[in-house]
Amino acid sequence: MPPMTDRLEAAAKAHREALDQEAAAKAALDQARQARAAAGDRVAAARGPLAEAIVEAARAGVRQAEIVRITGYNRERVRQICRAAGVE
């Protein structure tokens, strides 16, 4: 083959490879978005039972500092959850 054809073939091959990489990256991004959405759904589903458990613990006399330590929430968030449930 003439050198010009070799150069054209090499450029076309590099372009096809780049397109394949782009498609793979798009697929990975779509998969990551789906995983993120699923994780967000699990967090939302777990939030209610956690709030109920926090309120139950507070009503049972568990100290707020202990609730904070166990849940990872800050004191203000625990206070807000308790207040919303009528626990002061």
C-alpha positions in Angstrom: 0.0 0.0 0.0 1.1 3.5 -0.6 2.3 5.5 2.5 -0.7 7.8 2.3 -3.1 4.8 2.6 -1.2 3.5 5.6 -1.5 6.9 7.3 -5.2 7.0 6.5 -5.8 3.5 7.9 -3.8 4.3 11.0 -5.8 7.5 11.6 -9.1 5.6 11.0 -8.2 2.9 13.4 -7.2 5.4 16.1 -10.5 7.2 15.6 -12.5 3.9 15.9 -10.6 3.0 19.1 -11.4 6.5 20.5 -15.1 6.0 19.6 -15.0 2.6 21.3 -13.4 4.2 24.5 -16.0 6.9 24.5 -18.9 4.4 24.2 -17.4 2.4 27.1 -17.0 5.5 29.2 -20.7 6.5 28.5 -21.8 3.0 29.5 -19.8 3.1 32.7 -21.3 6.6 33.5 -24.8 5.3 32.9 -24.1 2.3 35.2 -22.7 4.7 37.8 -25.8 6.9 37.6 -28.0 3.9 38.1 -26.0 2.7 41.1 -26.1 6.2 42.6 -29.9 6.4 42.2 -30.3 3.0 43.8 -28.1 4.0 46.7 -30.1 7.2 47.1 -33.3 5.1 47.2 -31.8 2.9 49.9 -30.8 5.9 52.0 -34.3 7.4 51.7 -35.9 4.1 52.7 -33.6 3.8 55.7 -34.1 7.4 56.9 -37.6 6.9 58.3 -36.8 3.8 60.4 -33.7 5.5 61.7 -35.7 8.5 62.8 -38.2 6.2 64.5 -35.4 4.5 66.3 -33.9 7.8 67.4 -37.2 8.9 68.8 -37.8 5.6 70.6 -34.3 5.8 72.1 -34.8 9.3 73.3 -38.2 8.4 74.8 -36.5 5.5 76.6 -34.0 7.9 78.2 -30.9 7.3 76.0 -28.7 10.3 76.3 -28.5 12.5 73.2 -24.7 12.1 73.1 -25.1 8.4 72.9 -27.6 8.7 70.1 -25.2 11.0 68.2 -22.4 8.5 68.7 -24.4 5.6 67.4 -26.1 7.3 64.4 -23.4 9.6 63.2 -25.9 12.5 63.1 -24.9 15.7 64.9 -26.7 16.9 68.0 -28.7 19.5 66.1 -30.1 16.8 63.7 -31.0 14.5 66.5 -32.7 17.4 68.3 -34.7 18.2 65.1 -35.8 14.7 64.7 -36.9 14.4 68.3 -38.6 17.8 68.3 -40.6 16.9 65.2 -41.9 13.8 67.0 -42.8 15.8 70.1 -39.9 14.8 72.2 -38.1 17.7 73.9 
